[in-house]
Every structure is written in structure tokens, then in C-alpha cells.
Amino acid sequence: MTQSSDSDRFLRLIRGRHPCIFISTFEEDEALSLCINAAIEVGSSPWCWSLDRGVYDGVLPDAQPVADTTHPAAAMHFLAAKADARMCIFMDLVGHLEDARTLRQWRVLLRRAANQDRTIVLIDHAAQLPALATAHATRFEPALPDQAQISQIIRDVLRSEKPKRDLTVEISKSQWQMVLKNLGGLTRRQIEQIIVDTIVPDGRFCDKDVNHLLALRRQTLGADGLLEYVETPVDLSQIGGLLELKRWLELRQSSLTNEAATFGLPHPRGVLLLGVQGAGKSLCAKAVATAWQRPLLRLDPSVLYDRFIGESERRLRDALRQAESMAPIVLWIDEIEKGFSSAASHNVDGGLSRRMFGSLLTWMQDHAAPVFIVATANDIEALPPELLRKGRFDEIFFVDLPTRDARRQIFEIHLRKRQRAVETFDLDAMADASEGYSGAEIEQAVIAAMYEAFGGKSELKTEHLLKAIATSPPLSVTMAEKIATLRDWAQGRCVMAD
């Protein structure tokens, strides 16, 4: 969605005589500019209010503000009586609506707006309005810059910085496209700051700066804790077993491309990986991103929840909107049950989990951007049943404990990873001895055996590995009943990953 469509959408609300429009954003300057330009477009006089200045002319912001209007109630009393105040823009008013006098004046102004074809705009960092205001306000969410706009933003920054320093711009077309792609999902202010931070050290903007720029982008992405950029050095060949899941993924490897869309294929929506802890579910998310050559973003549902009313819902909306802006990507929702396990109850958290879960399901069903979801879960019973309904995901896979052949392959992978000659080990004996072990437990057995060998000042041998296996019982033994229940549940409900 482009900035021009932001203007079009906002103008439609004004021409549709919406008396109150609510813009929840941290980018106040951009929202204010959008409102003032729209008011000028329709021939209205925009008047603004802020607590520090009071009421002032939006077209002439440097003009003297109206005296005695810093209190919001006084400001609204003044604007209600001012016939030419066709658009009234308030910054950070939401918190003041808890005051009875201010709320009463807001209702008076709202009535005038509805009867006299005026528009009240609330620009605020708050995520939600009081209940009374919500009933009369229309929410408007500005879109993030698209690639064409990002390109223009960068050019504007470089042009403005050139007189301040002896700036040299030498960047290839391929690296320029990489910059545009990786700055998706950020606001105009964030993009501007990253570009300035990139050119400050040496006064250059060139191919060598791209890695530094990408590091700044990842730092910005993780600043609010919503989405985390994950490095993906793992590929599918480094995961033992899971043959059916690998085959399914390989068939869809090129399905996020324009060629696939031309062929008539819809973008794959994602997979839900259920199963035993340590069996490789999280590793698969990383491997999918590597195999498909797509960025991997991790969404931790537990960080979405905020103590302030409305903030949690806003954080989820922002995270999903940012993911769409960066598409095509792989979105990894790790241990999804931990974030939405209370969705089946209205009493645990006042229905917050239920509302957020509903928002996630709606987005999963309706989003058009090529965002491939890999959701992982360990506790089946904690998952709301709506999540398991066909259509939410393309497929639901059950990741069981590795078979004998898979265990042999996992031992081989981890030994090679640690520069050991696998032909000197009895892989068959280790595969037999590790029955019931998960991939993570096999890796820990290899590490424990290496400590044993290093402590004894000897080279790593099969005997060290067999001893490590024998002295550490797997989860399938300590939690045998729970795993048996999990396997019984999966029969007929999931596709076996191996």
C-alpha cells in the first residue's frame, strides 16, 4: 500500500463525513502532514491542538497560538464556536478524555462535527480510545513506505546530507535493490535514521556499506522486541529424517515467485509443526528460510502482551503489518501455544488472549502478501481448536522422535559439524543405543562425549558416545506417558513428518 493510497483512503473518510478519525501511531509528524494536506485538498481550514501550544493554525504553524487554549476543554470550546474550523486535529488527547470536563466538551465538539460537516482527528501514541470515544471514531492506520517510496526517501536523505559533508555515492544497481528490499517494514523516520547512520562514519554510501546498513536494520527491527531477524545458516541437508516434510517443502520451494503466480498457484500460507520437544521443529523453520532464500523473522507471542489496555492488540497488528511489508519472508511463530493458550477462556485475562487470537486467525485467513508461516507447538492440549481447522495452514505435520535411520544420520551430521571423520565411528551401534532420543538429545550426547574425551586427554571414540547415551535417559523415558498421548492424538489428525 502506497502513501498516495493513504491520502486517498483518508480523503474518502473526510468526504464520507466521518466525524472523528483516530490515528494511533508513533510517527506524529507524518500523520499530521497527511491530515493537513488532506484538509487543504478538500478546501478545509485545519486547526491543531497540542498541550504545549494550545490551538494554532495548521497551515501557518509558526503563527501565534490562540491564548488560553492549552487546556483541552478550553481548546474544544474555542473550536466548537469557530465556524471555519472544518478540521480539528488533536495530538495526544486520549489520556485527557478521562477528565469529565474534557469529555463533555469533546462530545459537544463531536456533535458539531456531525451536524456541520466537520472532521475531528485524534493523533495519539495510545493504542485504544475510551469506550465512549470508540463508538464514534473511525480508526485509520497509515501504511508503511513501499519500495518506490523507500527509494525516494533515501535519495532525499542523500541529497540533503551532501551539502553537510563531502558525500560520495557509489552503489551498484544490485546492492541498491538489496537496500530497498531490506528497508521494507520500517517507517520513514527509521529509514532516514539508518541512512544517516550508514554514511556518518566515512561520508560514503557504497556497496561496502550495505552490510553495515543491514546490521542497523536488524537492530531497528528488534528494538521493540516484536520481531527478531534470525540468521539462517542451516539448510535441509543438516536435518536428519523428516523426509515427508522435506519433500513437501521442496515442492513449494519456488512457489513465492511471480512465475508461480503466473502459473496460477496461490502463495503457500504455512505449516504447523506439532510434536515432541527437541525433535527439530525450530530447526526446520531456519532451514525453510535458507532453502527458499527468504529472510526469517521470529515472532515471540509472549512479548506481545502489554500491561496497558489496547497496547497488546496494537503490538500484534504492528508486527503482522511489518511482516507483510517485508514480504516475501518466512515468519516463524515459536511455541505458539504459549502466547494464545488462554484464548479458550474469557476469564483468565478479560478476553485479551481471545481477541488477539481472533486477530491472528483473521490475518492468517485474509493476508495477501507472500508471508509463509512456520508455527511450532509442543503442547497440543494448550492449542485453541480453531487453530487446527483446515485452511489456517496448508498442512499440519507431526514431528515424532527420529527413526533409526534418522538417528544415524543425525549422529553423522553432528560429528561432521565438529570436524570428526565419521567413518571411524560405529554409527549403527550409536543409532541402536539411542532409541527414543530426540535430535537435540543426540546432539547433547555428542557434546557430553567430547567433554569426556577431552577431560581424559584422548580422541573422541564410539565408546565415549555410547557411554554418554547410556548415562542420560531421554525425554521419551522420563515423560513416556505424555509422549504416548501425543502420538495417539496425532494419528489421523496430522501428516507424519517422517
Buried (B, 14 or more C-beta within 10 A) or exposed (E): BEBEEBBEBBBEBBEEEBBBBBBBBEBBEBBBEBBBEBBBEEEBBBBBBBBEBBBBBBEEEEEEBBEEBBBBBBBBBBBBEBEEBBBBBBBBBBBBBEBEBBBEBBBBBBEBBBEEEBBBBBBBBBBBBBEEBEEBBEEBBBBBBBBEBBBEBBEEBBEEBBEEEEBEBEBEEEBBEBBBEBBBBBBBBBBBBBBBBBBEEEEBBBBEBBEBBBEBBBEBBBEEEBBBBBEBEBEBEBBBBBBBBBEBBEEBBEBBBEEBEEEEBEBBBBBBBBBBBBBBBBBBBBBBBBBBEBBBBBBBBEBBBBEEEBBBBBBBBBBBBBBBBBBBBBBBBBBBBBBBBBBBEEEEBEBBBBBBBBBBBEBBEEBEBBBBBBBBBBBBEBBBEEBBEEEBBBBBBBBBBBBEEBBBBBBBBBBEEEEBEEEEBBBEBBBBBBBBBBBBBBBBBBEBBBEBBEEEEEEBBBBBBBBBBEEEEBBBEEBEEBBEEBBEBBEEEBEBBB
